[in-house]
Amino acid sequence: MTDRPLFRRTLEGFAPFNDMAQDLAARTKLGEIVSLDAKKVRNGQYHKLFWAMLKLISDNSNPHISTKAALHFAKLAAGVGEAVTDSRGETHFIPGSISFAKMDQTAFETFVQTAIPPLVGRFMAGTAPQDVINEAMALAA
């Protein structure tokens, strides 16, 4: 996660948070204009919560699916990937990445909120998505 300079918002502005940011700040002259790629760093606890939800769905799914399959269906439900057509004219879904480098916190929250309800509806019929979220939060705490 620390493959880029990270800054923390303070009352005075943005302050270097890691060594890479400190080095960048030290190399920048006072008054010099630099461009920074602003993204909210992904929340590790929220990431763990998502995996807890996938495990909960897998453990209680009907028909049974693995956690890996639950992740695939989550990406499919949220449209994280692409559809490709093979030489026979058949369409296949190629899952995309949800890595920390590919999605900031805002994008990951949107992904989770889009992906979980269809998964629960398909593999945990009769269960409210919010119940799965609440139970996963209790397990992840």
Rosetta silent file (secondary structure, phi, psi, omega in degrees, C-alpha in Angstrom):
SEQUENCE: MTDRPLFRRTLEGFAPFNDMAQDLAARTKLGEIVSLDAKKVRNGQYHKLFWAMLKLISDNSNPHISTKAALHFAKLAAGVGEAVTDSRGETHFIPGSISFAKMDQTAFETFVQTAIPPLVGRFMAGTAPQDVINEAMALAA
SCORE:     score description
SCORE:     0.000 S_00000001
   1 L     0.000  -24.375 -177.051    0.000    0.000    0.000 S_00000001
   2 L   -95.200   39.967  178.432    2.939    2.350    0.564 S_00000001
   3 L   -89.550   10.476  179.388    4.114    2.317   -3.052 S_00000001
   4 L  -149.065  159.383  178.089    3.180    5.988   -3.380 S_00000001
   5 L   -67.858  133.665  178.863    3.468    9.157   -1.314 S_00000001
   6 L  -116.070  139.009  179.969    0.657    9.496    1.224 S_00000001
   7 E  -123.588  148.475  176.676   -0.477   12.756    2.800 S_00000001
   8 E  -110.647  138.367  177.797   -2.716   13.456    5.794 S_00000001
   9 E   -75.737  126.840  176.667   -5.142   16.385    5.867 S_00000001
  10 E  -125.259  176.083  177.486   -4.360   18.807    8.705 S_00000001
  11 L   -63.688  -27.845 -179.140   -5.650   22.264    9.651 S_00000001
  12 L   -87.756   -8.302 -177.038   -2.647   23.754    7.841 S_00000001
  13 E   133.164 -147.438  179.736   -3.162   21.700    4.667 S_00000001
  14 E   -97.813  131.517 -179.992   -1.737   18.346    3.623 S_00000001
  15 E  -114.765  143.407  178.179    1.194   16.956    5.605 S_00000001
  16 E   -57.160  137.520 -178.719    3.448   14.071    4.526 S_00000001
  17 L  -107.947  -29.770  179.871    2.281   10.777    6.041 S_00000001
  18 L  -128.236  176.529 -177.097    4.982    8.356    4.855 S_00000001
  19 H   -61.793  -38.897  179.724    8.665    8.489    3.876 S_00000001
  20 H   -62.336  -40.157  178.469    7.897    8.787    0.159 S_00000001
  21 H   -67.768  -39.766  178.263    5.717   11.838    0.830 S_00000001
  22 H   -62.376  -42.195  178.014    8.392   13.334    3.076 S_00000001
  23 H   -63.034  -42.789  178.368   10.994   12.871    0.310 S_00000001
  24 H   -61.482  -45.531  179.600    8.671   14.496   -2.232 S_00000001
  25 H   -62.588  -38.917 -179.458    8.047   17.435    0.084 S_00000001
  26 H   -67.636  -32.608 -179.607   11.799   17.828    0.709 S_00000001
  27 H   -82.581  -11.167 -177.116   12.528   17.896   -3.049 S_00000001
  28 L   -95.205  126.799 -179.897    9.820   20.480   -3.740 S_00000001
  29 L   -74.825  150.446  177.992   10.831   24.135   -3.486 S_00000001
  30 L   -58.282  127.949 -179.112    8.645   26.554   -1.547 S_00000001
  31 L    89.656  -12.123  179.302    6.037   28.001   -3.913 S_00000001
  32 L   -71.662  141.403 -179.320    6.596   25.299   -6.534 S_00000001
  33 L   -97.543  130.311  176.859    3.406   23.777   -7.932 S_00000001
  34 L  -127.634  157.035  177.138    3.089   20.004   -8.030 S_00000001
  35 L  -106.346  130.153  178.058    0.246   17.727   -9.081 S_00000001
  36 L  -117.695  142.266  177.200   -0.867   15.006   -6.675 S_00000001
  37 L   -85.745  101.996 -174.489   -3.211   12.131   -7.507 S_00000001
  38 L   -86.133  116.209  175.272   -5.848   12.534   -4.782 S_00000001
  39 L  -143.070  142.271  173.661   -7.581    9.311   -3.726 S_00000001
  40 L   -74.287  129.894  179.034   -8.872    8.226   -0.362 S_00000001
  41 L   -68.387  140.185 -176.087   -6.804    5.304    0.848 S_00000001
  42 L   -66.566  139.256 -179.943   -8.848    2.165    1.248 S_00000001
  43 L   -80.439  115.709 -178.839  -10.057    1.281    4.715 S_00000001
  44 H   -61.572  -35.746  179.301   -8.596   -2.080    5.730 S_00000001
  45 H   -65.561  -39.603  178.899  -11.439   -2.770    8.181 S_00000001
  46 H   -66.870  -36.667  176.892  -14.044   -2.283    5.446 S_00000001
  47 H   -61.922  -45.534  177.592  -12.042   -4.626    3.226 S_00000001
  48 H   -62.504  -38.048  178.390  -12.112   -7.281    5.988 S_00000001
  49 H   -60.809  -43.462  178.771  -15.845   -6.713    6.379 S_00000001
  50 H   -59.232  -45.951 -179.923  -16.380   -7.469    2.686 S_00000001
  51 H   -66.293  -34.755  175.481  -14.463  -10.750    2.973 S_00000001
  52 H   -64.067  -39.290  177.400  -16.437  -11.642    6.102 S_00000001
  53 H   -64.287  -43.639  178.805  -19.652  -11.053    4.120 S_00000001
  54 H   -61.717  -41.578  179.219  -18.431  -13.287    1.277 S_00000001
  55 H   -64.886  -41.993  178.782  -17.547  -16.052    3.748 S_00000001
  56 H   -61.916  -42.976  177.805  -20.932  -15.717    5.437 S_00000001
  57 H   -64.074  -45.122  179.228  -22.689  -15.959    2.073 S_00000001
  58 H   -60.964  -47.296 -177.574  -20.563  -18.967    1.112 S_00000001
  59 H   -64.077  -26.510 -175.378  -21.174  -20.750    4.434 S_00000001
  60 L  -116.365   15.406 -175.042  -24.942  -20.227    4.193 S_00000001
  61 L   -78.067  149.784  175.672  -25.495  -20.416    0.433 S_00000001
  62 L  -143.977  108.249    1.974  -28.089  -22.581   -1.242 S_00000001
  63 L   -70.122  160.101 -176.198  -26.952  -24.000   -3.570 S_00000001
  64 L   -66.167  137.244  172.490  -23.518  -23.993   -1.943 S_00000001
  65 L  -131.217  154.191  177.016  -20.827  -21.797   -3.499 S_00000001
  66 L   -79.477  167.293  175.434  -17.236  -21.235   -2.423 S_00000001
  67 H   -62.486  -37.225  177.860  -15.926  -17.887   -1.236 S_00000001
  68 H   -62.161  -42.955  177.759  -14.022  -17.680   -4.539 S_00000001
  69 H   -66.583  -38.484  177.883  -17.260  -18.196   -6.480 S_00000001
  70 H   -60.534  -40.785  177.326  -19.003  -15.610   -4.278 S_00000001
  71 H   -62.806  -43.761  179.150  -16.279  -13.106   -5.209 S_00000001
  72 H   -59.235  -47.600 -179.718  -16.749  -13.917   -8.899 S_00000001
  73 H   -66.425  -32.279  176.578  -20.528  -13.407   -8.647 S_00000001
  74 H   -63.474  -45.093  178.712  -19.975  -10.177   -6.669 S_00000001
  75 H   -64.635  -39.516  177.937  -17.804   -8.812   -9.477 S_00000001
  76 H   -63.078  -46.514 -178.854  -20.360   -9.945  -12.049 S_00000001
  77 H   -63.016  -35.469 -177.935  -23.231   -8.274  -10.139 S_00000001
  78 H   -91.530   -3.753  179.559  -21.310   -5.027   -9.801 S_00000001
  79 L    72.132   30.183  178.646  -19.975   -5.058  -13.359 S_00000001
  80 L   -93.823   89.914 -177.802  -16.323   -5.172  -12.305 S_00000001
  81 E   152.565 -162.521  179.834  -14.826   -6.840  -15.331 S_00000001
  82 E  -143.906  151.878  175.594  -15.588   -7.182  -18.983 S_00000001
  83 E   -95.968  129.525  178.694  -17.604   -9.396  -21.283 S_00000001
  84 E  -125.296  149.402  179.292  -15.635  -10.936  -24.125 S_00000001
  85 E  -106.947  128.042 -179.700  -16.808  -13.016  -27.054 S_00000001
  86 L   -83.990 -177.066 -175.577  -14.778  -16.058  -28.015 S_00000001
  87 L   -67.827  -16.542  177.481  -14.242  -17.442  -31.517 S_00000001
  88 L   -92.052    0.260  179.809  -17.453  -19.532  -31.257 S_00000001
  89 L    87.507    6.184  178.938  -19.510  -16.426  -30.522 S_00000001
  90 L   -86.152  139.637 -179.162  -19.996  -17.295  -26.837 S_00000001
  91 E   -96.103  135.807  179.739  -19.771  -14.462  -24.325 S_00000001
  92 E  -128.943  146.366  176.885  -17.709  -14.886  -21.150 S_00000001
  93 E   -94.404  123.931  176.351  -17.258  -12.617  -18.140 S_00000001
  94 E  -105.277  110.714 -176.195  -13.647  -11.837  -17.291 S_00000001
  95 E   -63.862  144.446  175.741  -13.529  -10.502  -13.701 S_00000001
  96 L   -93.654 -175.950 -176.805  -11.672   -7.263  -13.048 S_00000001
  97 L   -94.587  142.445  171.934   -9.538   -6.284  -10.085 S_00000001
  98 L  -117.096   23.294 -176.693  -10.772   -4.916   -6.771 S_00000001
  99 L   -62.758  161.630  178.090   -7.228   -4.484   -5.442 S_00000001
 100 L   -57.579  -34.905 -179.204   -6.263   -1.546   -3.259 S_00000001
 101 L   -72.176  -27.194 -176.478   -4.330   -0.138   -6.226 S_00000001
 102 L   -90.662  -28.063 -176.393   -7.356   -0.326   -8.553 S_00000001
 103 L  -131.055  128.053  172.248  -10.105    0.999   -6.229 S_00000001
 104 L   -80.648 -178.373 -175.848  -10.018    3.757   -3.668 S_00000001
 105 H   -60.108  -43.512 -178.285  -12.357    3.660   -0.647 S_00000001
 106 H   -62.107  -46.098  179.719  -15.251    5.391   -2.417 S_00000001
 107 H   -65.534  -37.892 -179.330  -15.144    3.015   -5.404 S_00000001
 108 H   -68.785  -40.122  177.099  -14.826   -0.025   -3.119 S_00000001
 109 H   -61.513  -42.961  177.729  -17.821    1.038   -1.001 S_00000001
 110 H   -61.684  -43.669  177.708  -19.891    1.441   -4.168 S_00000001
 111 H   -57.356  -50.130 -177.265  -18.753   -1.999   -5.345 S_00000001
 112 H   -63.083  -44.889 -178.089  -19.727   -3.657   -2.041 S_00000001
 113 H   -66.732  -26.179  177.783  -23.106   -1.901   -1.850 S_00000001
 114 H   -83.759  -36.031 -172.066  -23.870   -2.956   -5.428 S_00000001
 115 H   -82.834  -37.226 -171.018  -22.591   -6.539   -5.146 S_00000001
 116 H   -67.817  -48.035 -177.809  -23.919   -7.816   -1.817 S_00000001
 117 H   -55.414  -45.322  178.296  -27.736   -7.512   -2.284 S_00000001
 118 H   -64.716  -34.930  178.022  -27.881   -9.647   -5.476 S_00000001
 119 H   -63.489  -47.072  179.578  -25.613  -12.275   -3.899 S_00000001
 120 H   -63.312  -43.843  179.824  -27.783  -12.509   -0.806 S_00000001
 121 H   -61.400  -36.849 -177.259  -30.940  -12.579   -2.915 S_00000001
 122 H   -82.549  -42.545 -171.394  -29.645  -15.410   -5.116 S_00000001
 123 H  -108.347   -5.257  178.028  -27.801  -17.609   -2.624 S_00000001
 124 L  -136.799   54.984 -176.366  -29.494  -16.781    0.701 S_00000001
 125 L   -50.683  135.123  179.241  -33.157  -16.509   -0.278 S_00000001
 126 L    88.495   -3.284  179.106  -35.306  -15.030    2.470 S_00000001
 127 L  -104.241  136.152  177.902  -32.387  -13.241    4.145 S_00000001
 128 L   -79.960  134.319  178.390  -32.173   -9.455    4.168 S_00000001
 129 H   -52.374  -37.417 -179.322  -28.837   -8.084    2.877 S_00000001
 130 H   -63.845  -32.667  176.630  -28.645   -5.797    5.929 S_00000001
 131 H   -63.717  -40.500  177.883  -28.780   -8.865    8.203 S_00000001
 132 H   -65.073  -43.176  179.097  -25.718  -10.290    6.424 S_00000001
 133 H   -61.980  -45.921 -179.274  -23.925   -6.951    6.751 S_00000001
 134 H   -62.652  -43.637  179.478  -24.771   -6.712   10.460 S_00000001
 135 H   -66.313  -40.338  178.426  -23.613  -10.276   11.176 S_00000001
 136 H   -64.221  -38.331  177.729  -20.414   -9.775    9.180 S_00000001
 137 H   -62.610  -39.937  178.712  -19.707   -6.573   11.117 S_00000001
 138 H   -65.729  -39.752  179.410  -20.090   -8.493   14.375 S_00000001
 139 H   -71.473  -36.167 -176.497  -17.720  -11.226   13.129 S_00000001
 140 H   -78.597  -16.597 -176.691  -15.143   -8.777   11.740 S_00000001
 141 L   -70.459    0.000    0.000  -15.004   -6.683   14.939 S_00000001
